[in-house]
Amino acid sequence: MKPTLIEALTRPPQGYADTAALGKEMRRLCSLGLDSLPLPAGGDTLQRWQCLAAVAGHDLGLCKLYEGHTDALAIMQELRAQPVPEGSIWGTWASEPPQARVMVRREGDRAVLSGRKAWCSGAGVVTHGLLTAWDDDGQQQLVAVPMDQPNLCVTDDGWHAVGMANTGSVEILLENAEGWYVGPAGGYLSRPGFWLGGIGIAACWFGAARELARHLAQHCHARPEPHALAHLGAVDRALGACIAVLRQAANAADLQPEGPFEHSARLCRAVAEETAETVISHVGRAMGAGPYCKDPHFARLIADLPVYLRQSHAERDLAALGQLLGAPTTRTWSL
């Protein structure tokens, strides 16, 4: 009998040593079929986000690779791409900083890519990358690229992180590297699942925050001191609000699979980010330096989470959320 994802997650005593260790664990999870998550808006969206949250609480570095891989599988199914090679492990790399851009041209059925791609998490251990590139007409294309080819170089550039260090989110260089197109031009951003993938990231933030909260709950159970209990109450309040918006978003997505999802995604991400920051603050104030210095799982998680949270664009995302509201009506914020 196949184990559940939670049953299969077994952390080494001192955590995962490096990116290679994360890659090994990814291969094990995939070999067990534990990368086959329910599709976004497919009727069981909440279970998908629950799985992402569980991996996040286990290890955020592993979660970063697992989320990218499962996101790639969902994207390719949504865009009706060709089946993925058996045993393949994928990264999803769609960041577009101005100093790193990949150009693509069509040669028959092939996509030929040249340029630099930044923020490629797990590039040294995945078998394939699903990345955004630009054609000569200024259109964004989504391209699948095998990593084991001579015209693709995984560099050591662009990654000096302490938190999330093991994800190996380096830059890759492509010089006439080959791949294949996935979906139509602009399809990556225009598909309904784009915003649901963004909520998947929020579920990861929530999962890590929940695990930190569990450390605090255990601390309070052993030492029910009033100030620590007050911090635990604040953490419970924040996590409860986050659970509510994630559950509401999952239910809405399953009821209306074509969306729109942008407002829901921006709201979920804003609430999850604030929840995680609230938990980090209260857990630290309640528990002091001890777990930061003596508990390897806690120390890794609380170092990784602030870095992972910076996938948010902070006030710019809040401004976009406000703009989506438009003119207030009697239906705005109705209970």
C-alpha positions as CSV (number, residue, x, y, z in Angstrom):
1,M,0.0,0.0,0.0
2,K,1.3,3.4,-1.0
3,P,2.0,5.7,2.0
4,T,0.4,9.0,2.4
5,L,2.5,12.1,1.8
6,I,2.6,12.8,5.6
7,E,3.6,9.2,6.3
8,A,6.4,9.4,3.7
9,L,8.0,12.6,5.0
10,T,10.9,11.5,7.2
11,R,13.4,14.2,8.0
12,P,17.1,13.4,8.7
13,P,18.0,14.1,12.3
14,Q,19.9,17.3,11.4
15,G,17.8,18.2,8.4
16,Y,18.7,18.0,4.7
17,A,22.4,18.8,4.3
18,D,22.3,20.5,0.9
19,T,20.6,20.7,-2.5
20,A,21.7,17.2,-3.4
21,A,19.9,15.8,-0.3
22,L,16.7,17.6,-1.3
23,G,17.0,16.2,-4.8
24,K,17.4,12.7,-3.5
25,E,14.3,13.2,-1.3
26,M,12.4,14.6,-4.3
27,R,13.2,11.5,-6.3
28,R,12.0,9.3,-3.5
29,L,8.7,11.1,-3.2
30,C,8.2,11.0,-6.9
31,S,9.0,7.3,-7.1
32,L,6.2,6.7,-4.6
33,G,3.8,8.7,-6.8
34,L,3.4,11.3,-4.1
35,D,3.8,14.2,-6.6
36,S,0.4,13.4,-8.1
37,L,-1.7,16.0,-6.4
38,P,-5.3,17.0,-7.2
39,L,-5.4,19.7,-9.9
40,P,-6.2,23.3,-9.0
41,A,-10.0,23.9,-9.4
42,G,-10.4,20.2,-10.1
43,G,-12.8,19.4,-7.3
44,D,-10.3,18.9,-4.5
45,T,-8.2,22.0,-4.4
46,L,-8.0,22.2,-0.6
47,Q,-6.3,18.8,-0.5
48,R,-3.7,20.0,-2.9
49,W,-3.0,23.0,-0.7
50,Q,-3.0,20.8,2.4
51,C,-0.2,18.7,0.8
52,L,1.9,21.7,0.1
53,A,1.4,23.0,3.6
54,A,2.5,19.6,5.0
55,V,5.7,19.6,3.0
56,A,6.3,23.2,4.0
57,G,6.1,22.3,7.7
58,H,8.5,19.4,7.1
59,D,11.2,21.5,5.4
60,L,10.8,24.7,3.3
61,G,13.7,23.9,1.1
62,L,12.1,20.6,0.1
63,C,8.8,22.4,-0.2
64,K,10.3,24.9,-2.7
65,L,11.3,22.1,-5.0
66,Y,8.2,20.1,-4.4
67,E,5.9,23.0,-5.1
68,G,7.8,23.9,-8.3
69,H,7.6,20.3,-9.6
70,T,3.9,19.9,-8.8
71,D,3.1,23.3,-10.2
72,A,4.9,22.3,-13.5
73,L,2.9,19.1,-13.7
74,A,-0.4,21.1,-13.2
75,I,0.6,23.8,-15.7
76,M,1.4,21.3,-18.4
77,Q,-1.8,19.4,-17.9
78,E,-3.8,22.7,-18.0
79,L,-2.1,23.7,-21.2
80,R,-2.5,20.2,-22.7
81,A,1.2,19.7,-23.2
82,Q,2.7,16.4,-24.1
83,P,3.1,13.8,-21.3
84,V,6.2,14.3,-19.1
85,P,9.0,11.8,-19.3
86,E,8.7,9.0,-16.8
87,G,10.8,9.7,-13.7
88,S,11.3,13.4,-14.5
89,I,11.6,16.1,-11.9
90,W,10.7,19.6,-12.8
91,G,11.5,23.2,-11.8
92,T,9.1,26.1,-12.7
93,W,11.1,29.2,-13.4
94,A,9.0,32.2,-14.4
95,S,10.8,35.1,-12.7
96,E,11.7,37.9,-15.1
97,P,14.3,40.3,-13.6
98,P,15.5,42.9,-16.2
99,Q,19.1,41.6,-16.1
100,A,18.2,38.0,-16.9
101,R,16.0,37.3,-19.9
102,V,15.8,34.2,-22.2
103,M,15.0,34.6,-25.9
104,V,13.4,31.8,-27.9
105,R,13.0,31.1,-31.6
106,R,11.1,28.4,-33.4
107,E,12.9,25.8,-35.5
108,G,10.3,23.4,-36.8
109,D,8.7,21.8,-33.7
110,R,11.7,22.8,-31.5
111,A,12.2,25.8,-29.3
112,V,15.8,27.1,-29.3
113,L,16.7,29.2,-26.3
114,S,19.5,31.6,-25.5
115,G,20.1,33.9,-22.5
116,R,20.3,33.9,-18.8
117,K,17.5,32.7,-16.4
118,A,17.6,33.8,-12.7
119,W,16.1,32.2,-9.6
120,C,16.1,28.7,-10.9
121,S,15.5,26.7,-7.7
122,G,16.9,23.2,-7.7
123,A,18.5,23.7,-11.1
124,G,21.3,21.4,-10.2
125,V,19.1,18.4,-9.3
126,V,16.0,18.6,-11.5
127,T,15.8,16.8,-14.8
128,H,13.7,19.5,-16.6
129,G,12.9,23.1,-16.3
130,L,9.6,24.8,-17.3
131,L,10.6,28.4,-18.0
132,T,9.3,31.6,-19.5
133,A,11.1,33.1,-22.5
134,W,10.5,35.8,-25.1
135,D,10.2,35.5,-28.9
136,D,11.2,38.2,-31.5
137,D,7.6,39.5,-31.5
138,G,7.8,40.4,-27.8
139,Q,5.4,37.6,-26.8
140,Q,6.1,35.5,-23.7
141,Q,6.4,31.8,-24.4
142,L,6.5,28.9,-22.0
143,V,9.1,26.3,-22.8
144,A,10.1,22.9,-21.4
145,V,13.8,22.3,-21.3
146,P,15.8,19.1,-20.5
147,M,18.7,20.0,-18.2
148,D,21.1,17.3,-19.5
149,Q,22.3,19.1,-22.7
150,P,25.7,20.7,-23.5
151,N,24.2,24.0,-24.4
152,L,22.8,24.6,-20.9
153,C,25.0,25.6,-18.0
154,V,23.9,25.6,-14.3
155,T,26.1,28.3,-12.8
156,D,27.0,29.1,-9.2
157,D,25.8,32.7,-9.7
158,G,23.1,34.7,-8.0
159,W,22.6,32.7,-4.8
160,H,24.2,33.7,-1.5
161,A,21.2,33.1,0.8
162,V,21.4,31.8,4.3
163,G,17.7,31.1,4.6
164,M,16.5,28.8,1.8
165,A,20.2,28.2,1.0
166,N,19.6,24.5,0.1
167,T,17.2,25.3,-2.7
168,G,20.2,26.2,-4.9
169,S,18.3,28.9,-6.7
170,V,21.0,29.8,-9.1
171,E,21.2,31.3,-12.6
172,I,21.4,29.1,-15.7
173,L,22.9,30.0,-19.0
174,L,21.4,28.8,-22.3
175,E,23.1,29.1,-25.7
176,N,21.0,27.5,-28.4
177,A,19.6,25.1,-25.9
178,E,16.7,23.0,-27.1
179,G,13.2,22.5,-25.7
180,W,9.6,22.4,-26.7
181,Y,6.8,24.9,-26.5
182,V,4.1,24.4,-23.8
183,G,0.8,26.1,-24.7
184,P,0.2,29.2,-26.8
185,A,2.0,32.5,-26.6
186,G,1.0,34.3,-23.3
187,G,-0.6,31.1,-22.1
188,Y,1.3,30.9,-18.8
189,L,-0.2,34.1,-17.5
190,S,-3.6,34.0,-19.1
191,R,-4.7,30.5,-17.9
192,P,-7.0,30.3,-14.9
193,G,-4.5,28.2,-12.9
194,F,-1.9,31.0,-12.8
195,W,-3.5,32.7,-9.8
196,L,-4.4,29.4,-8.1
197,G,-0.7,28.5,-8.3
198,G,-0.1,31.8,-6.4
199,I,-2.4,30.6,-3.7
200,G,-0.4,27.4,-3.5
201,I,2.6,29.5,-2.5
202,A,0.4,31.1,0.3
203,A,-0.4,27.5,1.5
204,C,3.3,26.9,1.8
205,W,3.8,30.0,3.9
206,F,0.8,28.9,6.0
207,G,2.3,25.4,6.5
208,A,5.6,26.7,7.7
209,A,3.9,29.2,10.1
210,R,1.7,26.4,11.5
211,E,4.7,24.3,12.2
212,L,6.3,27.1,14.1
213,A,3.1,27.5,16.0
214,R,3.1,23.9,17.0
215,H,6.5,24.4,18.6
216,L,5.0,27.2,20.6
217,A,2.0,25.1,21.6
218,Q,4.3,22.3,22.8
219,H,6.3,24.9,24.8
220,C,3.1,26.2,26.4
221,H,1.9,22.7,27.2
222,A,5.1,22.0,29.1
223,R,5.3,25.5,30.7
224,P,1.8,27.2,30.8
225,E,3.1,30.7,31.6
226,P,0.6,33.5,31.1
227,H,2.6,35.6,28.7
228,A,3.5,32.6,26.5
229,L,-0.1,31.7,26.5
230,A,-1.1,35.2,25.3
231,H,1.3,34.8,22.4
232,L,-0.2,31.4,21.6
233,G,-3.6,33.0,21.6
234,A,-2.4,35.6,19.1
235,V,-0.9,32.9,16.9
236,D,-4.2,30.9,17.0
237,R,-6.1,34.0,15.9
238,A,-3.8,34.6,12.9
239,L,-3.8,31.0,11.8
240,G,-7.5,30.8,12.1
241,A,-8.0,33.7,9.8
242,C,-5.6,32.3,7.2
243,I,-7.4,28.9,7.3
244,A,-10.7,30.6,6.7
245,V,-9.6,32.5,3.5
246,L,-7.7,29.5,2.1
247,R,-10.7,27.2,2.6
248,Q,-13.0,29.8,1.1
249,A,-10.7,30.2,-1.9
250,A,-10.5,26.4,-2.5
251,N,-14.3,26.0,-2.4
252,A,-14.8,28.9,-4.7
253,A,-12.3,27.6,-7.2
254,D,-13.9,24.1,-7.3
255,L,-17.4,25.7,-7.8
256,Q,-16.2,28.0,-10.6
257,P,-13.1,26.5,-12.2
258,E,-12.7,29.2,-14.8
259,G,-12.3,32.0,-12.3
260,P,-11.7,34.8,-12.0
261,F,-9.1,34.2,-9.3
262,E,-6.9,37.3,-9.1
263,H,-8.7,38.9,-6.2
264,S,-8.9,35.7,-4.2
265,A,-5.2,35.0,-4.8
266,R,-4.0,38.4,-3.8
267,L,-6.2,38.3,-0.7
268,C,-4.9,34.8,0.3
269,R,-1.3,35.8,-0.2
270,A,-1.7,39.0,1.8
271,V,-3.4,37.1,4.7
272,A,-0.9,34.3,4.6
273,E,2.1,36.6,4.6
274,E,0.7,38.6,7.5
275,T,0.0,35.4,9.4
276,A,3.5,34.1,8.9
277,E,5.0,37.4,10.1
278,T,2.7,37.4,13.1
279,V,3.7,33.8,14.0
280,I,7.4,34.5,13.6
281,S,7.1,37.5,15.9
282,H,5.0,35.9,18.6
283,V,6.9,32.6,18.7
284,G,10.2,34.3,19.1
285,R,9.0,36.6,21.9
286,A,7.3,33.7,23.7
287,M,10.1,31.1,23.5
288,G,13.3,33.2,23.5
289,A,16.6,32.2,22.0
290,G,16.5,28.5,23.0
291,P,14.9,26.9,19.9
292,Y,16.8,29.2,17.5
293,C,20.0,27.8,18.9
294,K,19.3,24.3,20.0
295,D,16.4,22.9,17.8
296,P,17.7,22.3,14.3
297,H,14.2,21.9,12.7
298,F,12.9,25.1,14.3
299,A,16.1,27.0,13.5
300,R,16.1,26.0,9.8
301,L,12.4,26.8,9.5
302,I,12.5,30.2,11.1
303,A,15.6,31.1,8.9
304,D,14.0,29.9,5.7
305,L,10.5,31.4,6.1
306,P,11.4,35.1,5.9
307,V,13.2,34.5,2.7
308,Y,10.4,32.4,1.2
309,L,7.9,35.2,2.2
310,R,9.8,37.6,-0.1
311,Q,8.1,36.1,-3.1
312,S,5.5,38.6,-2.0
313,H,5.9,42.1,-3.4
314,A,4.7,43.6,-0.1
315,E,2.9,47.0,-0.5
316,R,2.8,46.7,-4.3
317,D,0.7,43.5,-3.9
318,L,-1.5,45.3,-1.4
319,A,-2.0,48.2,-3.7
320,A,-3.0,45.8,-6.5
321,L,-5.5,44.2,-4.2
322,G,-7.0,47.6,-3.3
323,Q,-7.2,48.5,-7.0
324,L,-9.1,45.3,-7.8
325,L,-11.9,46.3,-5.4
326,G,-13.1,49.3,-7.5
327,A,-16.0,51.3,-6.3
328,P,-17.5,50.1,-3.0
329,T,-20.9,48.5,-3.1
330,T,-23.3,47.0,-0.6
331,R,-21.9,43.6,-1.6
332,T,-18.3,44.5,-0.6
333,W,-17.3,42.8,2.6
334,S,-20.8,41.3,3.2
335,L,-21.0,38.6,5.8
